[in-house]
Amino acid sequence: MTSAKNYEFINSVLPQWLETSRLQTVHGSTAAYIPELAKAPQEALGIHIMCGNGEHVSAGDCGHVFTLQSISKVFTLILALMDHGEEAIFAKVGMEPTGDDFNSMLKLELVRPGIPFNPFINAGAITISSLIVGDGPEEKSARILEFFRRLAGSDTLDYNMDVYHSESETGHRNRSLAYFLLDNGVLGGSSVEDVLEVYFRHCAIEVTCADLARMGLILAFDGKDPLTGDTLIPRRYVQIAKTFMITCGMYNASGEFAIQAGLPAKSGVSGGILTLVPGQYGIGVVGPALNSKGNSIAGVHLLERLSQELDWSIF
């Protein structure tokens, strides 16, 4: 199927397929452990797909605004790599999946040298947050927000301060992780509260499915914005980020998603999923009802169907 026909087919079937996947939301639940996220509409499901030529198609509740949560970890990793290079970053975080929950501290103590296994688990993302260049949490956060705005092509991206405060007030496990990292020498001389302020802030940046799709489009074209011709990210760092998305991006269901969909993806507990089809599409999905692994239950169902029907798998 040619690209044009492929796009026309997606446009014709997407609303029906989305409504079929929406039925899965009754089997999931919102992220109740973060009080503000628990308020999201459980039955919501939306998707936005953007092509390299600027054409786009959307369906469902794609206007629903949500916070990036763990999806932000893809782009803070990239920014930290741009700030310091590979050697410095991977002296502080590893490159392997864990098989543990995203907020587990088990292997920090059991496996030496006590650095986080990868930058997508919470311990790894907290470490990455400490490595963003800036004079204090305000400047670091401002740099992250500006970088995200450039990738999304939107000057309106901003924090949801209610979500930020909700996470900060209830983030006891993340504080435990940060103090453990500090004790292991991973955070250097950074203040735990300063690092967590940066971390909680970038998780609380608000987006729509269209914003996610636009950010995914940059990754789909190896760091180059196909709509402007500007190179925003070095290709090597996009390679690294996409590899982590395949191996670690969907929490403990990353292997299953790789088999069923075969696409680089990163999910967040707000129900967002960022994915891409290399050289073709950036895709943003939201569905706040989560499965037992913390991924959007209806969003995963929809993406797996799209990939299988349209032969999107990179494998």
Secondary structure, 3 states (H helix, E strand, C coil): CCHHHHHHHHHHHHHHHHHHHHHHHHHCECCCCCCCHHHCCCCCCEEEEEECCCCEEEEECCCCCEECHHHHHHHHHHHHHHHHCHHHHCCCCCCCCCCCCCCCCHHHHHCCCCCCCCCCCHHHHHHHHHHCCCCCHHHHHHHHHHHHHHHHCCCCCCECHHHHHHHHHHCHHHHHHHHHHHHCCCCCCCCHHHHHHHHHHHHCEEECHHHHHHHHHHHHCCCECCCCCCECCCHHHHHHHHHHHHHHCCHHHHHHHHHHCCCCEEECCCCEEEEEECCCEEEEEECCCECCCCCEHHHHHHHHHHHHHHCCCCC
